[in-house]
Amino acid sequence: MSQEGNSKRAHPLSYMLFTLSLVVLTPPLLIGVSLFIFIVTGKDDGMKPNAVDTWHEKVIQEGDDGKVAVIYAEGVIGEDSQGGFFQPGLGTDDLLSQLDQAKDDPSVHAVVVRVNSPGGSVVASNELYQKILEIKYEGKPVLVSMGETAASGGYYISAPADRIYANPYTITGSLGVIMSVPDYSELAEKIGYRETVIKSGELKDIGNALRDLTEEEVSVFQTMVTESYDGFVDVIAKGRNMKEEEVRELADGRIYTGIQAKENGLIDGFKTLDETIEEAKQLGEGENESVVEYQPSVPKLGDLLANWTSPAIHIGIDSALKPGDAQIKLAYILK
């Protein structure tokens, strides 16, 4: 009886300790989880992460006569800016927001865009191109510094710049449009998979991967590619002050080294990023300008992890451009 009484008396104390532990530990745990989610995503539900003036300025060089903003466009260009939970880097919307901040900041007198991209989505490339034009319309010089690769859509977003510089061995060019339509019909037949399509119009299931394309479907897709290609040619002709015929001769999809691009008038010369920044200062307000880069106020956990392995900041990767994906999409991309 004595042992049973002691056991019964211990229960209220255990319950009190358990309750006290919950009261003490739950608030820090909730705060920790919320902070973790905020750091990983770089935002919470009440924030507008892509609003203008949300970027922190990291001063690379001190000055007193205004600023040159250096913006990095690296990786595959995709209109989907929402990266994975741990995905490092910036999305296209983020990049557009940085360009907006540079455009609207009166103390920014020139912009340098560092391009290291094989291209990507036609739509996203055009949106970046239009945003760079807006900066120029504000009277601010835009210079492009090409990295290892600035091909296809990477060149598309470079074309409107006042100056384009590269390394002699930069890979550029690949001027054109591509659309891939998968055909899994033989595989489906081997595994016995069949699909019944009920449609409202003859072309409603255009691009169905379980059958061959019809001649009419090929014609529809080719028209889309041609329209996008014509737009690319126009962008280059206007940006480089070239005749359309000259551009079409160069824009057959081949790649060029920096040396070949210079010979064909696609770039202005050879300069490093630092040399391009120095020229941007001169085109702005002078050599005493500060040099700034834009960074998120709170980095994603993916960015922090990426710093341990790679310094690159990426434009949002468009999953529809990954090999094996069944989606059909126009792309300015180096294949």
C-alpha positions as MATLAB code, in Angstrom:
seq = 'MSQEGNSKRAHPLSYMLFTLSLVVLTPPLLIGVSLFIFIVTGKDDGMKPNAVDTWHEKVIQEGDDGKVAVIYAEGVIGEDSQGGFFQPGLGTDDLLSQLDQAKDDPSVHAVVVRVNSPGGSVVASNELYQKILEIKYEGKPVLVSMGETAASGGYYISAPADRIYANPYTITGSLGVIMSVPDYSELAEKIGYRETVIKSGELKDIGNALRDLTEEEVSVFQTMVTESYDGFVDVIAKGRNMKEEEVRELADGRIYTGIQAKENGLIDGFKTLDETIEEAKQLGEGENESVVEYQPSVPKLGDLLANWTSPAIHIGIDSALKPGDAQIKLAYILK';
ca = [
       0.000    0.000    0.000;
       2.850    2.344    0.805;
       4.467    1.777   -2.590;
       1.157    2.249   -4.405;
       0.554    5.504   -2.500;
       3.966    6.825   -3.463;
       3.314    5.904   -7.065;
      -0.009    7.714   -7.062;
       1.496   10.765   -5.455;
       4.193   10.890   -8.205;
       1.683   11.230  -11.010;
       0.596   14.841  -10.322;
       4.231   15.909  -10.086;
       5.096   14.270  -13.407;
       2.091   15.903  -15.025;
       3.097   19.302  -13.681;
       6.659   18.874  -14.960;
       5.375   17.828  -18.380;
       3.012   20.806  -18.551;
       5.748   23.183  -17.429;
       8.071   21.792  -20.103;
       5.458   22.450  -22.791;
       4.906   26.003  -21.576;
       8.639   26.734  -21.502;
       9.722   24.952  -24.690;
       6.822   25.516  -27.100;
       7.315   29.277  -27.750;
      11.047   28.951  -28.611;
      10.242   25.938  -30.789;
       7.556   27.818  -32.723;
       9.846   30.815  -33.114;
      12.631   28.552  -34.335;
      10.424   26.834  -36.911;
       9.092   30.188  -38.170;
      12.613   31.586  -38.455;
      13.755   28.463  -40.309;
      10.932   28.779  -42.851;
      11.635   32.487  -43.260;
      15.349   31.921  -43.874;
      14.769   29.060  -46.311;
      12.165   30.878  -48.382;
      13.499   34.383  -47.912;
      10.001   35.650  -47.175;
       6.831   35.122  -45.196;
       3.178   35.407  -46.239;
       3.011   39.075  -45.260;
       5.943   40.205  -47.383;
       6.281   41.143  -51.021;
       9.726   39.734  -51.777;
       9.878   41.188  -55.264;
       8.847   44.727  -54.355;
      11.171   47.547  -55.392;
      13.638   48.748  -52.752;
      13.598   45.441  -50.894;
      17.188   44.618  -51.819;
      20.093   45.299  -49.519;
      23.001   47.134  -51.146;
      26.386   45.550  -50.605;
      29.072   48.163  -51.269;
      31.921   46.668  -53.288;
      33.798   49.934  -53.801;
      33.331   53.096  -51.797;
      32.735   56.391  -53.604;
      30.956   59.689  -53.214;
      29.568   60.625  -56.641;
      26.666   58.195  -56.981;
      26.575   54.485  -57.712;
      27.134   51.846  -60.363;
      24.870   48.837  -59.773;
      26.244   45.421  -60.723;
      23.541   42.813  -61.349;
      24.214   39.136  -61.964;
      22.230   37.070  -64.489;
      23.584   33.556  -64.206;
      22.079   30.188  -65.055;
      19.176   29.036  -67.199;
      16.608   31.777  -67.785;
      13.126   30.674  -66.779;
       9.877   32.517  -66.152;
       9.228   30.365  -63.064;
      11.087   32.221  -60.321;
       9.995   30.033  -57.431;
      12.911   27.767  -56.669;
      12.800   24.626  -54.596;
      12.816   24.614  -50.811;
      16.601   24.588  -50.648;
      17.306   25.962  -54.122;
      19.949   28.697  -54.061;
      19.880   31.924  -55.970;
      17.527   34.347  -57.603;
      14.462   33.879  -59.768;
      13.661   35.884  -62.876;
      11.173   37.985  -60.889;
      13.958   38.705  -58.404;
      16.249   39.812  -61.226;
      13.530   42.027  -62.692;
      13.078   43.540  -59.238;
      16.799   44.294  -58.968;
      16.752   45.952  -62.385;
      13.727   47.980  -61.263;
      15.540   49.097  -58.136;
      18.522   50.249  -60.172;
      16.197   52.028  -62.610;
      14.241   53.870  -59.930;
      17.164   54.791  -57.684;
      18.276   58.311  -58.709;
      21.707   57.759  -57.164;
      22.404   54.851  -59.571;
      23.971   56.402  -62.658;
      24.938   53.256  -64.592;
      24.241   49.521  -64.540;
      26.529   46.588  -65.311;
      24.841   43.244  -66.017;
      27.095   40.237  -65.651;
      25.671   37.574  -67.964;
      26.682   33.950  -67.623;
      23.780   32.026  -69.140;
      23.065   29.569  -71.965;
      19.633   31.184  -72.369;
      16.247   29.689  -71.629;
      12.611   30.708  -71.824;
      11.551   33.003  -74.666;
       9.081   34.864  -72.442;
      11.495   35.399  -69.548;
      14.260   36.520  -71.907;
      11.936   39.079  -73.467;
      10.852   40.411  -70.072;
      14.480   40.937  -69.038;
      15.211   42.573  -72.390;
      12.308   44.993  -71.948;
      13.437   45.873  -68.422;
      16.941   46.694  -69.616;
      15.421   48.957  -72.275;
      13.480   50.757  -69.534;
      16.733   51.498  -67.702;
      18.185   52.948  -70.893;
      15.072   55.085  -71.402;
      15.821   56.603  -67.978;
      19.105   57.844  -69.409;
      21.245   55.346  -67.511;
      23.990   53.534  -69.447;
      23.804   49.732  -69.378;
      26.929   47.662  -69.962;
      27.079   43.882  -70.264;
      30.013   41.814  -69.103;
      29.812   38.300  -70.518;
      31.189   35.440  -68.456;
      32.015   31.944  -69.629;
      28.763   31.566  -71.569;
      26.298   34.155  -72.859;
      24.493   32.291  -75.600;
      21.018   32.355  -77.158;
      18.747   33.975  -74.522;
      21.911   35.075  -72.731;
      22.791   37.071  -75.824;
      19.166   38.215  -76.252;
      19.215   40.022  -72.899;
      22.657   41.448  -73.695;
      21.753   42.901  -77.094;
      20.161   46.200  -75.933;
      23.177   47.193  -73.811;
      25.181   50.301  -74.696;
      28.357   48.228  -74.574;
      28.900   44.467  -74.652;
      32.235   43.067  -73.477;
      33.414   39.477  -73.243;
      36.453   37.307  -72.816;
      38.100   36.227  -76.087;
      37.027   32.678  -75.251;
      33.507   33.344  -74.027;
      30.964   31.040  -75.686;
      28.213   33.154  -77.231;
      26.017   33.075  -80.317;
      23.539   30.174  -80.658;
      21.232   32.845  -82.030;
      17.934   31.189  -82.714;
      14.929   29.364  -81.315;
      14.323   25.731  -80.512;
      11.245   23.707  -79.625;
      11.411   20.029  -78.738;
       8.353   17.804  -79.062;
       8.782   14.414  -77.348;
       7.493   11.226  -78.949;
       6.896    8.323  -76.551;
       4.623    6.374  -78.900;
       6.997    3.411  -79.362;
       7.653    3.158  -75.636;
       3.926    3.302  -74.903;
       3.312    0.509  -77.398;
       5.996   -1.679  -75.799;
       4.557   -1.330  -72.322;
       0.951   -1.599  -73.536;
      -0.111    1.880  -72.548;
      -2.977    3.468  -74.491;
      -4.842    6.709  -74.111;
      -8.232    7.808  -75.405;
      -8.362   11.523  -76.247;
     -11.712   13.288  -76.466;
     -11.245   16.792  -77.823;
     -13.214   19.823  -78.953;
     -11.067   20.585  -81.985;
      -8.643   18.877  -84.331;
      -5.586   20.590  -82.825;
      -6.633   20.538  -79.168;
      -4.137   17.764  -78.335;
      -1.349   19.196  -80.508;
       1.977   17.789  -79.428;
       0.515   14.640  -77.890;
       3.573   12.600  -76.992;
       1.807    9.299  -77.676;
       1.569    9.753  -81.432;
       3.413   11.255  -84.391;
       2.860   14.890  -85.249;
       0.661   15.616  -88.251;
       1.880   17.880  -91.032;
      -0.540   20.555  -89.865;
       0.825   20.394  -86.323;
       4.398   20.684  -87.568;
       3.339   23.754  -89.538;
       1.750   25.334  -86.438;
       4.871   24.775  -84.347;
       7.148   26.012  -87.117;
       5.140   29.230  -87.351;
       5.616   29.796  -83.613;
       9.358   29.182  -83.881;
       9.637   31.490  -86.889;
       7.800   34.313  -85.117;
      10.099   34.037  -82.100;
      13.148   33.861  -84.365;
      12.064   36.986  -86.242;
      11.739   38.750  -82.894;
      15.254   37.644  -81.922;
      16.648   38.946  -85.213;
      14.915   42.292  -84.656;
      16.361   42.564  -81.121;
      19.897   42.007  -82.423;
      19.477   44.318  -85.410;
      18.259   47.183  -83.203;
      20.714   46.589  -80.397;
      23.799   46.233  -82.587;
      22.719   48.640  -85.313;
      22.975   45.938  -87.956;
      20.977   45.168  -91.067;
      18.447   42.367  -90.814;
      20.185   40.434  -93.583;
      23.489   40.582  -91.707;
      21.870   39.271  -88.546;
      20.098   36.408  -90.309;
      23.382   35.319  -91.836;
      24.927   35.111  -88.368;
      21.839   33.730  -86.620;
      21.833   30.170  -87.920;
      22.220   28.631  -84.473;
      25.994   28.257  -84.475;
      28.055   29.275  -81.446;
      30.835   31.843  -81.534;
      33.886   32.474  -79.406;
      34.402   35.978  -78.097;
      36.978   36.498  -80.845;
      34.506   35.484  -83.561;
      31.743   37.548  -81.985;
      33.981   40.624  -82.065;
      34.822   40.016  -85.720;
      31.106   39.790  -86.561;
      30.066   42.885  -84.600;
      28.149   40.999  -81.902;
      30.256   42.457  -79.079;
      32.290   45.644  -78.662;
      35.527   44.228  -77.330;
      37.328   42.317  -74.615;
      37.183   43.457  -71.013;
      37.003   41.856  -67.606;
      34.127   42.560  -65.244;
      36.285   45.016  -63.289;
      37.279   46.850  -66.465;
      33.642   47.022  -67.535;
      32.718   48.495  -64.146;
      35.406   51.152  -64.536;
      34.000   52.133  -67.926;
      30.510   52.254  -66.433;
      31.794   54.753  -63.867;
      33.065   56.992  -66.633;
      29.753   56.788  -68.491;
      27.958   57.600  -65.235;
      29.222   60.461  -63.116;
      32.931   59.687  -62.981;
      35.539   57.471  -61.366;
      34.517   58.328  -57.786;
      31.244   56.435  -57.972;
      30.482   53.627  -55.532;
      29.961   50.106  -56.849;
      27.095   48.143  -55.306;
      25.521   44.730  -55.652;
      22.020   43.766  -54.534;
      21.440   41.041  -51.975;
      18.325   39.814  -50.179;
      17.995   41.227  -46.685;
      17.618   37.682  -45.338;
      19.347   34.995  -47.453;
      17.728   31.696  -48.300;
      19.205   28.700  -46.544;
      19.922   27.368  -50.028;
      22.108   30.413  -50.713;
      24.009   29.871  -47.489;
      24.581   26.217  -48.330;
      25.556   27.098  -51.904;
      28.303   29.392  -50.613;
      30.077   26.305  -49.344;
      30.139   24.723  -52.780;
      29.707   27.359  -55.508;
      29.646   31.176  -55.644;
      27.237   31.333  -58.567;
      23.891   33.080  -58.232;
      21.362   31.638  -60.610;
      18.391   32.917  -62.432;
      15.422   30.646  -61.637;
      15.782   27.349  -63.428;
      12.851   26.535  -65.678;
      11.985   22.916  -64.990;
      10.251   22.683  -68.380;
      13.637   22.934  -70.084;
      15.117   19.913  -68.321;
      15.791   16.907  -70.545;
      13.005   14.372  -70.418;
      10.257   16.764  -69.476;
       7.159   16.272  -71.580;
       6.172   19.933  -71.748;
       6.535   21.795  -75.022;
       8.047   25.243  -74.844;
       9.768   27.772  -77.055;
      13.298   28.434  -75.913;
      16.220   30.696  -76.666;
      18.745   28.202  -75.324;
      22.094   26.670  -76.198;
      21.637   22.938  -76.798;
];
